[in-house]
Amino acid sequence: MTIGVKYLGLTPYESTWNEMKNFTSKRDHSTLDEIWITEHEAIYTLGLNRKDFKKPLRDDIPLLHVDRGGKITYHGRGQLIIYPLIDLERYHLTIRSFVTLIEKSIVGFLSRRDIKANAKIEAPGVYIENKKIASLGLRIKNHASYHGLSLNIDMDLSPFDAIDPCGFKNLQMTQLKTFTDDVSIESIGFEIANDIKHQLLNLKS
């Protein structure tokens, strides 16, 4: 059994979210896992953790309430999105061990470019000198994951200034463009998605 990796290009957030929900609701034990690579138009999304939620300080970007874990974040052009649609039971994974696996792929990707990054147990995601470069928010339904990770590549970071990213006041964001000119969303997407795929398949072997 393998895992299909698909590059979707630039997609609207809401329709892609609906496709993920549809895929997950229809899948059974024989459904092949998939990893989707995409990029979204500008949007704020608010996860299920709405405690102490403050509205964005700007109203020119739509805000959508969604069913992933976590708090508010921003998506926009120049940010890589990867959605792993994975049957966690198939690989004997918990949510926590799956999050760690994804974080390891991102840290490994950055390390191959001599960029030192780390994950934090108390605040999922990947950080470079305490600035956040990647965010994670998953939803698990019938042991299957949807939603996923965002990695800031070459984007306008200013919309993050209008929110508390992932619920953290004064959290600074960073992006790959600050450290390297290697900023192809498609090729980086395939590199990280294939690393996630290989880590998962190694758990089966």
ROVEX-701685 format. One line per 10 residues: their letters; for each residue x, y, z of N, C-alpha, C, O. Coordinates in pm, 1 decimal. Layout:
BEGIN
A = X,Y,Z,X,Y,Z,X,Y,Z,X,Y,Z  ... $
***
This chain:
BEGIN
MTIGVKYLGL = 85.2,-120.6,0.0,0.0,0.0,0.0,87.7,124.1,0.0,180.7,134.3,80.0  59.3,218.1,-88.4,141.6,338.2,-96.4,60.9,461.7,-54.7,-52.7,450.0,-8.8  120.6,579.2,-71.2,55.8,706.1,-36.5,65.9,796.5,-158.7,175.7,820.4,-209.2  -46.7,846.6,-206.3,-46.2,934.8,-322.7,-12.9,1077.3,-283.7,-71.3,1131.3,-189.8  81.1,1139.4,-355.3,118.3,1279.6,-329.6,69.8,1363.1,-447.3,106.9,1337.3,-561.8  -14.3,1464.8,-418.6,-76.7,1544.0,-525.5,-46.5,1692.5,-508.5,-59.4,1747.5,-399.1  -6.2,1756.2,-617.7,13.3,1901.4,-617.1,-110.0,1966.7,-678.2,-142.3,1941.6,-794.3  -178.7,2049.9,-601.4,-305.3,2109.9,-645.0,-289.6,2252.7,-698.4,-383.4,2307.9,-755.9  -171.9,2312.3,-679.6,-155.0,2452.9,-719.6,-226.3,2546.3,-622.3,-247.9,2511.3,-506.3  -262.7,2665.0,-670.0,-332.7,2764.8,-587.1,-480.9,2728.8,-581.1,-546.4,2716.5,-684.6 $
TPYESTWNEM = -533.7,2711.9,-459.7,-673.7,2669.8,-443.8,-746.0,2759.7,-343.4,-682.0,2817.4,-255.4  -880.5,2772.5,-355.5,-956.8,2844.3,-252.9,-960.2,2758.8,-125.3,-977.5,2637.1,-131.9  -943.7,2822.9,-10.4,-937.9,2748.6,115.6,-1064.3,2665.5,137.9,-1057.2,2545.6,164.8  -1180.5,2731.4,126.2,-1304.3,2665.8,170.2,-1338.2,2542.7,86.6,-1379.8,2440.9,141.9  -1321.4,2549.7,-44.4,-1355.0,2433.7,-127.3,-1257.5,2318.4,-102.3,-1296.7,2201.8,-106.8  -1129.9,2351.1,-75.9,-1031.4,2246.1,-45.3,-1064.1,2179.6,88.0,-1052.8,2057.9,102.1  -1104.4,2260.2,185.1,-1147.2,2207.0,315.8,-1265.7,2112.0,296.2,-1267.9,2003.3,354.0  -1363.5,2151.9,215.5,-1479.3,2065.4,191.0,-1439.2,1935.5,121.0,-1495.1,1829.7,149.9  -1343.0,1943.2,29.5,-1294.4,1821.7,-38.2,-1224.7,1728.5,60.2,-1239.8,1606.7,51.3  -1147.6,1785.3,155.3,-1081.8,1703.1,257.5,-1184.4,1632.0,344.6,-1171.1,1513.3,374.3 $
KNFTSKRDHS = -1287.7,1706.9,385.3,-1393.0,1647.1,469.9,-1464.1,1535.2,394.2,-1493.3,1429.6,450.3  -1491.2,1559.7,267.0,-1559.2,1461.2,183.1,-1474.3,1334.6,167.6,-1524.0,1222.9,182.1  -1346.1,1354.1,138.1,-1252.1,1241.4,123.9,-1249.6,1158.5,252.4,-1254.7,1035.5,248.9  -1241.5,1229.4,366.9,-1228.1,1161.0,496.6,-1356.7,1088.1,534.3,-1351.7,977.8,588.7  -1472.5,1149.2,505.6,-1599.3,1085.8,543.9,-1628.8,961.5,459.7,-1698.7,871.0,505.0  -1575.9,957.2,338.2,-1605.3,844.6,248.4,-1503.1,731.3,256.8,-1525.8,622.9,203.2  -1390.2,756.5,324.2,-1283.4,656.9,319.0,-1316.1,536.0,406.1,-1394.3,545.8,500.6  -1255.0,421.2,373.3,-1268.0,300.6,456.7,-1128.8,238.8,471.9,-1029.3,302.0,436.3  -1120.7,117.6,523.8,-989.7,57.3,553.8,-904.7,34.0,429.5,-782.7,20.4,439.2  -968.3,29.3,313.5,-891.8,2.4,190.5,-853.5,130.5,115.0,-781.7,124.2,15.2 $
TLDEIWITEH = -901.2,246.9,162.1,-871.3,373.7,93.0,-723.2,408.1,105.8,-667.5,407.4,215.6  -660.5,438.1,-7.7,-520.0,479.5,-4.2,-507.6,617.0,60.5,-590.9,704.9,38.4  -403.4,634.5,140.2,-376.0,765.9,198.7,-326.8,861.1,89.8,-269.1,818.7,-10.3  -350.8,990.7,111.2,-304.3,1092.5,17.3,-242.3,1208.9,93.9,-277.2,1234.6,209.1  -150.6,1278.2,28.9,-94.5,1403.4,81.8,-113.5,1508.8,-25.9,-66.8,1492.4,-138.6  -182.6,1617.8,8.9,-211.1,1724.9,-87.0,-118.9,1843.6,-60.4,-97.1,1883.1,54.1  -65.6,1899.0,-168.5,21.3,2016.7,-162.0,-53.1,2132.1,-229.0,-99.3,2119.0,-342.4  -64.7,2245.4,-158.7,-138.2,2357.3,-217.0,-88.4,2490.1,-160.3,11.2,2496.6,-88.2  -160.6,2593.7,-195.2,-131.7,2732.4,-155.2,-268.0,2801.0,-161.3,-345.9,2773.2,-252.5  -298.5,2888.9,-67.9,-431.8,2950.0,-64.2,-426.6,3101.7,-84.4,-325.1,3166.7,-59.4 $
EAIYTLGLNR = -538.7,3154.9,-130.2,-557.8,3300.5,-131.5,-569.0,3349.4,13.9,-591.4,3269.6,104.9  -553.4,3479.6,34.9,-550.7,3537.1,169.9,-677.1,3504.9,249.8,-788.7,3531.7,205.3  -657.3,3446.1,370.3,-770.2,3413.4,458.1,-719.1,3392.0,600.5,-611.3,3336.3,621.6  -798.5,3437.2,697.8,-774.8,3399.0,837.7,-862.2,3278.2,867.6,-978.4,3274.4,827.1  -807.5,3179.1,938.2,-891.1,3066.9,982.2,-879.9,3052.6,1133.3,-771.8,3063.3,1191.2  -994.2,3028.2,1195.0,-1001.3,3013.4,1340.6,-1037.6,2869.3,1372.5,-1144.1,2821.1,1333.8  -947.4,2800.1,1444.0,-969.6,2660.2,1480.4,-1067.9,2646.1,1595.4,-1134.5,2742.0,1634.4  -1075.6,2525.3,1648.9,-1177.2,2493.8,1750.2,-1145.4,2553.9,1887.5,-1234.0,2564.5,1972.3  -1020.2,2593.0,1909.8,-983.1,2653.7,2038.0,-1009.8,2804.2,2028.5,-925.1,2881.3,1983.3  -1130.6,2844.0,2072.5,-1170.9,2984.6,2056.5,-1164.6,3062.7,2188.1,-1219.8,3172.2,2199.1 $
KDFKKPLRDD = -1097.3,3005.2,2286.8,-1083.6,3072.3,2416.8,-1002.6,3202.0,2399.4,-898.7,3203.1,2333.3  -1051.4,3309.7,2459.1,-983.8,3440.2,2453.9,-961.2,3489.4,2310.4,-866.0,3562.7,2283.8  -1048.5,3449.0,2219.2,-1033.1,3488.6,2078.4,-1052.7,3638.4,2060.5,-1150.0,3696.5,2108.6  -957.9,3699.2,1990.2,-971.1,3841.3,1954.1,-981.7,3850.6,1802.4,-905.9,3786.6,1729.7  -1076.5,3931.0,1755.8,-1093.4,3945.9,1610.7,-968.9,4011.2,1550.2,-901.9,4089.8,1617.2  -937.3,3979.2,1424.1,-823.5,4045.3,1358.3,-841.1,4197.1,1357.2,-953.3,4247.5,1352.6  -729.6,4268.8,1361.5,-732.4,4414.9,1364.5,-754.7,4474.8,1225.5,-752.9,4596.9,1209.5  -775.7,4390.0,1126.0,-807.4,4438.9,991.5,-922.8,4355.1,935.9,-936.7,4236.9,967.5  -1005.5,4419.3,852.1,-1124.9,4349.2,803.8,-1126.1,4330.1,652.2,-1229.9,4300.0,593.4  -1010.0,4347.9,590.0,-1002.6,4330.4,444.6,-971.1,4185.8,404.2,-966.9,4153.2,285.6 $
IPLLHVDRGG = -949.1,4099.8,504.2,-919.5,3958.1,479.0,-1030.0,3876.2,544.8,-1057.9,3896.1,663.0  -1094.5,3783.6,471.0,-1204.4,3706.9,530.8,-1157.4,3619.0,645.9,-1042.9,3574.1,649.7  -1249.6,3595.6,740.3,-1224.0,3507.8,856.0,-1320.6,3390.2,846.6,-1441.4,3409.2,832.4  -1266.9,3268.9,854.5,-1348.2,3148.3,844.0,-1329.4,3062.4,968.3,-1216.3,3035.3,1008.6  -1440.9,3018.9,1030.0,-1436.3,2926.3,1143.4,-1425.0,2785.0,1088.6,-1508.1,2742.7,1008.3  -1322.2,2711.4,1131.5,-1297.7,2577.3,1075.9,-1287.7,2473.2,1187.7,-1290.1,2506.6,1306.1  -1276.4,2346.2,1147.3,-1285.5,2236.4,1244.6,-1151.4,2171.4,1277.3,-1147.7,2055.7,1319.3  -1040.4,2244.6,1258.5,-910.7,2189.6,1299.6,-882.4,2228.0,1443.4,-951.2,2312.2,1501.1  -779.8,2165.3,1501.1,-734.3,2207.9,1632.4,-663.0,2341.4,1622.0,-627.8,2386.8,1513.1  -642.3,2403.5,1737.3,-565.5,2528.1,1740.4,-651.0,2652.7,1733.9,-773.9,2646.5,1732.8 $
KITYHGRGQL = -582.5,2766.8,1729.7,-649.0,2897.0,1732.3,-643.2,2963.7,1595.7,-652.8,2896.4,1493.1  -627.4,3095.6,1594.0,-633.6,3168.1,1466.5,-497.3,3168.3,1396.8,-392.5,3175.9,1461.0  -502.2,3159.6,1262.9,-380.7,3177.4,1184.5,-417.1,3243.4,1052.1,-533.6,3271.0,1023.6  -313.7,3267.7,972.5,-332.4,3332.3,842.4,-274.0,3244.2,733.1,-168.0,3184.0,750.4  -343.9,3237.3,621.0,-291.0,3171.4,501.2,-294.3,3271.0,386.4,-385.9,3352.8,377.1  -194.6,3264.4,298.9,-192.5,3352.0,182.6,-92.3,3303.9,79.6,-17.0,3209.7,104.3  -91.6,3368.2,-34.8,1.9,3330.8,-140.7,145.5,3337.7,-90.3,181.5,3426.8,-13.4  226.8,3242.4,-134.6,365.6,3237.4,-90.0,384.6,3152.8,34.3,495.2,3142.9,87.3  275.8,3091.3,81.0,283.3,3001.1,196.7,248.6,2859.9,148.1,145.0,2838.6,85.3  336.2,2764.6,178.0,313.6,2624.6,141.1,216.1,2560.2,239.5,231.3,2571.9,361.1 $
IIYPLIDLER = 115.5,2491.8,183.9,20.0,2416.7,265.5,32.1,2269.1,229.2,31.3,2233.9,111.3  43.3,2183.2,329.4,43.7,2038.2,305.4,-64.3,1974.6,391.6,-67.3,1991.7,513.4  -152.8,1901.0,325.6,-262.7,1832.3,394.9,-240.3,1680.9,388.5,-261.9,1620.5,283.4  -197.0,1618.1,499.5,-181.1,1473.0,501.2,-314.9,1406.6,538.9,-364.0,1422.1,650.8  -371.9,1333.4,443.9,-499.1,1262.8,466.3,-462.7,1117.4,495.8,-455.7,1033.4,406.1  -439.8,1090.7,623.9,-371.3,968.4,666.1,-455.6,890.3,766.6,-513.1,948.0,858.8  -462.4,759.0,747.9,-525.0,668.1,845.1,-420.4,639.0,953.3,-331.1,556.6,933.4  -432.1,706.7,1067.3,-329.5,695.5,1171.4,-319.9,553.5,1227.7,-212.1,509.3,1267.5  -431.6,483.1,1230.9,-434.2,346.2,1283.3,-343.2,254.5,1201.1,-279.5,163.3,1253.8  -339.3,281.5,1072.1,-259.4,200.4,978.2,-111.3,201.4,1016.0,-39.7,104.3,991.7 $
YHLTIRSFVT = -65.9,312.4,1076.0,76.2,327.5,1110.8,97.6,325.6,1263.1,206.8,355.4,1311.4  -6.8,290.5,1336.9,-1.2,284.4,1485.1,45.2,417.3,1544.3,129.1,420.6,1634.3  -10.3,526.4,1492.7,27.9,660.4,1537.2,-79.4,721.3,1627.0,-198.8,701.7,1604.7  -35.6,795.1,1728.4,-125.4,883.7,1803.4,-119.8,1020.9,1735.0,-35.9,1043.3,1647.6  -208.1,1111.7,1774.2,-201.9,1247.3,1716.7,-66.4,1310.1,1749.7,-2.8,1371.0,1663.7  -23.4,1294.8,1873.9,102.8,1357.0,1916.9,221.4,1302.7,1836.5,307.3,1379.2,1792.7  225.7,1168.8,1817.0,339.9,1112.5,1743.4,335.1,1151.9,1595.7,438.9,1162.9,1530.3  213.4,1173.3,1543.4,201.0,1217.3,1404.1,247.8,1362.3,1389.5,317.4,1396.2,1293.9  209.1,1447.4,1485.0,255.6,1587.2,1483.9,408.8,1590.7,1489.0,471.9,1667.0,1415.9  467.7,1508.1,1575.3,614.3,1502.1,1587.7,678.5,1459.2,1456.3,781.9,1513.1,1416.8 $
LIEKSIVGFL = 617.5,1362.5,1388.8,668.4,1314.6,1259.9,668.4,1427.6,1156.4,765.2,1444.5,1082.3  558.4,1505.1,1151.9,549.2,1617.1,1056.6,653.4,1723.9,1090.1,722.0,1774.9,1001.5  664.5,1756.9,1218.9,763.1,1857.4,1261.0,904.6,1812.4,1222.5,986.6,1893.6,1179.5  932.2,1683.2,1238.3,1064.4,1628.3,1203.9,1093.7,1648.2,1054.2,1207.1,1677.9,1016.6  991.8,1631.7,969.7,1009.8,1652.9,825.2,1047.6,1797.1,794.6,1134.6,1822.9,711.4  981.6,1891.5,862.4,1009.6,2034.2,837.5,1148.6,2071.4,889.8,1225.1,2139.4,821.4  1180.9,2026.3,1011.7,1313.2,2055.3,1069.6,1422.7,1995.3,980.7,1526.6,2057.6,958.8  1398.4,1873.0,929.4,1495.1,1807.6,840.6,1512.7,1883.7,710.3,1624.6,1899.9,661.7  1402.5,1930.2,654.3,1406.7,2009.9,530.9,1492.7,2134.9,552.3,1577.8,2166.7,469.2  1470.8,2205.4,663.4,1547.3,2327.9,692.4,1694.0,2295.5,718.7,1783.0,2369.1,676.1 $
SRRDIKANAK = 1718.5,2186.2,788.5,1855.5,2145.4,820.1,1936.7,2117.9,693.4,2056.3,2146.7,688.2  1870.9,2062.0,591.1,1940.2,2035.6,464.4,1983.0,2165.1,395.6,2065.5,2162.5,304.2  1928.0,2277.0,438.5,1967.4,2409.1,386.1,2049.2,2486.4,489.2,2063.9,2608.3,480.8  2102.3,2412.0,587.1,2184.9,2471.9,694.4,2109.9,2577.3,774.1,2168.1,2675.8,819.7  1978.3,2555.1,790.5,1896.4,2644.3,873.0,1858.5,2566.8,998.7,1791.9,2463.5,991.7  1901.9,2617.9,1113.6,1876.9,2547.7,1240.5,1737.7,2582.7,1291.2,1706.3,2699.7,1313.0  1655.4,2481.5,1309.6,1517.2,2502.9,1354.5,1483.0,2399.7,1460.6,1552.1,2298.9,1475.3  1374.9,2425.9,1534.9,1334.1,2330.4,1639.0,1183.0,2332.1,1656.4,1114.9,2427.4,1618.8  1133.2,2224.5,1714.2,991.4,2215.8,1750.5,978.7,2240.9,1900.2,1077.2,2232.9,1973.6  857.0,2271.3,1945.2,831.4,2293.1,2088.7,712.8,2206.5,2130.0,605.8,2213.2,2069.5 $
IEAPGVYIEN = 732.6,2125.9,2232.8,625.9,2036.2,2279.7,501.0,2115.8,2318.1,388.9,2074.5,2288.4  521.2,2231.2,2384.8,406.9,2306.5,2439.1,335.9,2391.0,2333.1,225.4,2439.5,2357.1  398.0,2409.0,2216.6,339.2,2494.1,2112.1,374.2,2434.8,1976.3,475.8,2471.4,1917.1  289.4,2341.7,1925.2,321.6,2272.0,1800.4,358.6,2368.2,1687.8,304.9,2478.5,1677.4  451.2,2323.7,1604.7,501.0,2406.1,1495.3,652.2,2398.8,1491.2,713.4,2322.4,1565.9  712.6,2478.5,1403.9,857.8,2480.0,1390.8,905.4,2624.8,1400.2,844.0,2716.0,1344.9  1015.4,2643.0,1471.1,1065.3,2776.9,1505.5,1211.8,2791.7,1467.9,1289.7,2696.7,1475.3  1247.4,2912.9,1427.5,1386.9,2950.4,1404.9,1414.9,3066.9,1499.0,1360.8,3176.0,1481.5  1499.8,3043.3,1599.1,1531.2,3146.1,1700.9,1403.6,3209.6,1756.2,1392.0,3332.0,1762.4  1309.3,3126.3,1795.8,1183.0,3168.0,1858.7,1086.1,3240.8,1765.1,980.6,3286.5,1809.2 $
KKIASLGLRI = 1120.2,3251.9,1637.8,1024.2,3303.0,1539.6,962.7,3182.4,1469.5,1032.7,3086.8,1436.3  831.9,3187.5,1447.2,762.6,3070.6,1392.6,765.6,3072.0,1240.5,731.4,3172.2,1177.5  807.1,2959.2,1181.8,809.9,2947.7,1035.8,703.3,2850.0,986.1,660.3,2858.5,871.0  660.4,2757.0,1072.6,560.8,2657.4,1030.8,458.7,2635.4,1141.6,492.9,2629.9,1259.8  332.1,2622.8,1100.7,223.0,2599.7,1195.2,154.6,2467.1,1162.8,152.8,2423.0,1047.9  97.9,2403.9,1267.3,27.9,2277.2,1248.4,-109.2,2282.0,1312.7,-125.4,2334.6,1422.8  -206.6,2227.4,1244.3,-341.3,2214.2,1300.4,-410.5,2098.0,1231.5,-433.8,2101.6,1110.7  -443.3,1995.3,1307.9,-502.3,1874.4,1250.3,-642.7,1850.7,1303.1,-681.5,1903.8,1407.1  -717.8,1770.4,1229.7,-845.5,1717.4,1277.7,-840.4,1566.7,1253.6,-800.0,1522.1,1146.2  -881.2,1488.8,1352.9,-885.0,1342.9,1338.9,-1029.6,1297.2,1345.5,-1101.7,1330.6,1439.5 $
KNHASYHGLS = -1072.1,1220.8,1245.7,-1207.8,1167.0,1242.8,-1198.7,1020.3,1202.2,-1142.9,987.6,1097.5  -1253.9,931.9,1285.7,-1243.9,787.0,1260.9,-1099.2,744.7,1232.5,-1071.5,671.0,1137.8  -1009.0,793.0,1316.4,-865.3,761.1,1309.9,-794.2,821.0,1188.4,-676.2,793.0,1167.2  -863.2,902.7,1108.3,-802.2,959.0,987.6,-781.9,1109.2,1002.8,-867.2,1179.4,1057.1  -666.9,1157.9,953.9,-632.9,1299.7,969.8,-672.8,1381.0,846.3,-670.7,1332.0,733.4  -708.9,1506.4,871.9,-714.4,1605.7,765.0,-674.1,1740.7,824.7,-640.8,1748.2,943.0  -676.7,1847.1,744.1,-603.4,1971.3,772.7,-454.0,1935.8,774.8,-416.5,1828.6,727.4  -368.4,2023.1,828.4,-226.7,1988.2,820.3,-131.7,2097.3,860.5,-142.9,2153.3,969.6  -36.6,2128.8,772.0,70.0,2220.8,809.3,78.8,2334.8,709.2,43.8,2319.7,592.2  126.2,2449.2,757.1,158.8,2563.0,670.2,303.0,2602.9,698.4,345.9,2609.5,813.6 $
LNIDMDLSPF = 376.8,2629.3,591.2,517.1,2670.4,601.8,533.6,2800.9,523.5,508.6,2806.2,403.1  575.9,2905.6,594.1,592.7,3037.1,530.8,715.2,3034.7,440.6,826.7,3009.5,486.4  693.4,3061.3,310.6,802.9,3051.1,213.4,846.2,3189.8,165.8,956.1,3235.0,198.2  761.2,3256.8,90.0,795.9,3388.8,34.5,665.8,3466.8,22.8,604.2,3471.2,-83.8  624.4,3528.1,133.2,490.1,3586.3,141.7,492.5,3720.8,213.1,594.3,3760.5,269.8  381.1,3789.3,209.7,361.3,3910.6,288.5,322.7,3865.7,429.2,214.5,3810.5,448.9  410.0,3888.9,526.8,384.0,3844.3,664.4,298.7,3943.5,743.9,257.3,3913.1,855.8  271.6,4062.7,687.0,203.5,4167.0,765.3,64.1,4126.0,816.7,25.6,4173.6,923.5  -14.2,4040.4,747.1,-143.9,4001.1,803.5,-133.5,3930.1,939.2,-229.6,3929.4,1016.2  -17.5,3870.5,968.6,1.3,3808.4,1100.1,3.3,3913.4,1211.1,-29.3,3883.7,1326.1 $
DAIDPCGFKN = 42.3,4038.0,1175.6,51.0,4145.0,1276.6,-87.0,4183.5,1330.1,-97.1,4245.0,1436.3  -193.5,4147.8,1257.4,-329.8,4185.8,1297.5,-396.0,4080.9,1387.1,-511.6,4096.3,1426.5  -321.7,3973.3,1419.2,-376.9,3865.5,1503.7,-272.0,3823.9,1606.8,-156.5,3866.0,1600.5  -314.7,3740.3,1701.9,-220.2,3669.6,1789.6,-200.6,3532.5,1725.1,-281.9,3442.9,1747.9  -95.6,3513.3,1645.8,-84.0,3388.6,1568.8,-86.4,3265.0,1658.8,-7.7,3253.6,1752.7  -177.8,3173.3,1628.7,-194.2,3050.0,1706.8,-224.6,3080.2,1853.8,-201.4,2997.2,1941.7  -277.3,3201.7,1878.9,-316.5,3238.7,2014.4,-204.5,3297.2,2098.6,-224.8,3325.3,2216.7  -86.1,3316.3,2040.1,28.0,3366.8,2118.5,50.1,3514.9,2091.0,79.2,3555.5,1978.4  35.7,3594.7,2196.5,54.4,3740.0,2183.8,202.2,3768.7,2154.8,291.5,3709.1,2215.0  225.4,3860.3,2062.1,361.2,3904.8,2026.7,449.2,3795.6,1964.2,570.9,3811.9,1955.2 $
LQMTQLKTFT = 388.2,3685.0,1921.3,467.0,3582.5,1852.1,508.9,3636.2,1715.6,425.3,3678.4,1635.8  638.2,3634.0,1690.3,687.4,3682.4,1561.0,694.9,3566.5,1462.0,730.1,3454.0,1497.7  660.9,3596.9,1336.9,666.1,3497.0,1230.2,788.6,3524.6,1142.7,836.8,3637.5,1134.2  836.8,3419.9,1078.8,946.1,3435.7,983.7,915.5,3350.1,861.5,813.7,3281.0,857.6  1003.7,3354.6,761.4,979.3,3276.6,640.0,1110.7,3235.4,575.2,1216.9,3290.4,604.4  1100.5,3137.9,487.1,1218.0,3077.8,424.3,1299.4,3179.4,344.5,1422.2,3172.1,341.4  1231.5,3273.8,280.3,1296.4,3373.3,193.4,1403.8,3453.0,267.5,1498.4,3502.0,205.8  1389.6,3465.8,398.3,1488.9,3537.7,479.2,1623.2,3465.0,479.2,1728.0,3526.8,498.5  1619.5,3332.7,457.1,1740.0,3250.8,474.4,1795.8,3192.6,343.8,1912.5,3153.8,339.1  1714.0,3186.0,238.1,1758.6,3124.2,113.0,1673.9,3175.6,-3.3,1561.5,3222.3,15.7 $
DDVSIESIGF = 1729.7,3166.3,-123.5,1653.1,3204.3,-243.5,1578.9,3084.2,-303.1,1509.5,3097.0,-403.9  1594.3,2967.8,-239.7,1528.8,2844.5,-287.9,1384.5,2844.5,-236.6,1356.9,2792.0,-128.8  1291.5,2904.1,-314.9,1156.7,2926.9,-262.3,1045.8,2875.2,-353.9,937.8,2933.9,-359.5  1071.8,2765.8,-425.6,966.6,2708.3,-510.6,867.6,2629.5,-425.4,902.5,2526.9,-367.1  743.7,2678.5,-418.7,640.4,2611.4,-338.0,623.1,2466.3,-382.3,613.6,2375.8,-299.4  619.1,2445.1,-513.9,592.3,2309.9,-564.7,704.6,2213.1,-526.9,677.5,2105.7,-473.1  830.2,2249.7,-554.4,939.2,2155.1,-527.1,959.0,2133.7,-376.9,987.9,2022.2,-333.5  943.4,2239.9,-297.7,954.8,2225.3,-151.8,839.5,2138.8,-99.9,858.2,2054.5,-12.2  721.0,2161.1,-155.3,604.5,2081.1,-116.7,627.9,1933.6,-139.8,599.8,1851.0,-53.0  679.9,1900.5,-257.8,707.3,1758.9,-287.7,816.4,1702.9,-196.0,807.8,1588.4,-151.6 $
EIANDIKHQL = 918.7,1783.5,-168.0,1027.9,1735.0,-82.5,976.6,1699.9,57.2,1008.8,1593.8,110.7  896.8,1789.0,116.0,845.8,1763.4,252.3,739.1,1653.8,251.0,738.9,1566.0,337.4  648.4,1658.9,152.9,542.6,1556.9,145.0,602.5,1417.7,126.9,556.5,1321.4,188.3  705.1,1407.3,42.5,767.9,1277.0,20.8,843.4,1228.7,144.1,852.6,1108.6,169.4  898.0,1324.5,221.4,963.8,1285.5,346.3,861.4,1231.6,446.5,885.8,1130.7,512.7  746.3,1299.7,457.3,638.3,1251.2,544.7,595.0,1111.7,498.3,577.5,1020.9,579.7  578.0,1096.0,366.9,538.8,967.1,308.5,638.5,856.9,345.2,598.7,748.9,389.0  768.4,884.3,327.4,869.5,781.9,354.5,877.0,747.6,503.4,896.7,631.7,539.9  861.4,848.3,588.4,860.1,819.8,733.1,743.2,725.9,767.3,758.5,630.9,844.0  625.5,755.2,708.2,507.1,672.2,735.2,527.5,530.1,683.3,498.4,433.3,753.7 $
LNLKS = 577.4,517.3,559.9,595.5,383.9,501.8,700.2,304.0,578.2,691.2,181.4,586.2  801.3,373.8,635.4,901.3,304.2,717.4,841.4,246.5,845.2,890.3,147.1,898.9  733.7,311.0,893.5,664.9,258.1,1013.1,594.5,126.6,982.0,572.4,44.4,1071.0  559.4,107.3,854.8,488.6,-13.4,812.3,584.3,-128.4,784.8,546.3,-245.3,791.2  711.0,-93.3,753.7,804.2,-198.1,708.0,867.0,-272.6,824.8,947.4,-363.5,804.1 $
***
